[in-house]
Amino acid sequence: MFTDADPALDAAIPIIFPETYPAYCIFHIAQNLPKNLKAKLGEKWDDFIKQFYQCRNSLCKPLFKQKWNKLLIDYPIAKDYLLRILDQNSRS
């Protein structure tokens, strides 16, 4: 089930639909990233967003995880937001 990262849906999906895998809509992610991180990252924004989309476009899970971890290391200012809002492991 794709959602817009609404916390109420995040809480309800496992209860109402326990067999459903929740995922976030890239359209909503793309709208929220600049709102939440562009000012914080400043001059690093363009490099960050390029690296973010390279991560998103990974074709296998191990490569995604490798790029995700590098993103967290390379942009510590964004780490809290990325983990809190987008990381499946931090929400379970």
N, C-alpha and C positions, 0 to 999 in steps of 0.2 A: 504494500500500500504506500503510495507516494503522498506526502503531506507537505505543508509549508513550514514545518518545524514548530507548530503550535504546541506548547507544553501540555495543554489539556489533552490533545490527541496522543502525544507521547505516553501519557499516563494511561489513557483509556484503551489504546490498541492492544496491549498484551492481556488486558482483562477481558475485553469484548471479543477480540479475535486472536486467541493465543497461538494459533498456527500461522499467523501472518507476520511477514518480515517487513518492518517499517523502514522506509527510506525517504530522504528529503528530495524534493523537486529542485533540479539544478537552476531552473528559472528563479525560484525564490532565494536560493543560495546566492545567485549572481546579483540579485537586488540587495541582499542584506550585507554581503561582504563590504562593498564600498561604504555603506552607512555606518558600519561598525569598525572598520579597520583603516580606511583610506587616510583619515586625519592622523591616526596613531602612527602609521607607517611612513607618512610623509614621502620623502624622495624614494623610499624603498618600495612604494606601492606598485609601480609598474613591474619591477622584478618579481615581487611577491605574486601578483595576479598571474603572470606568465607561468611561474613555477606551480601555482595552484592548479591551473588548467592542464598543465602537463601531468600532474599527479592525477587529476580527475580522469584524464584520457588513458590512463594505464590499462593495458589489456589483460592483466592477470593480477590476482590478489597479492602475491609476493612483491611484485614490482610496485603496486600501489602502496603497500605498507612501507617499502623502502623510501619511496618519494614522500609519503606522508611524514615519516619520521624526520627526514631531511628538512622538510618545510617547518616542522616544529622547532628544529635546532637553528635553522637559518633565520627565523623570524620569531624570536622569543616574545616580542611585544604582542604578537598575534596568537601565541600559544594558548592562553587561557580561553579566548573566544573559540578557537578552533576545537579545543577539547570539550568545552562545555556545551557548545551548540552542535557541532558536526560529528564528533567522534562517537560511533556506536558503542564502543567499549566503556566509555565514561558514562553513558546513559543507562547501562544495564545494571 
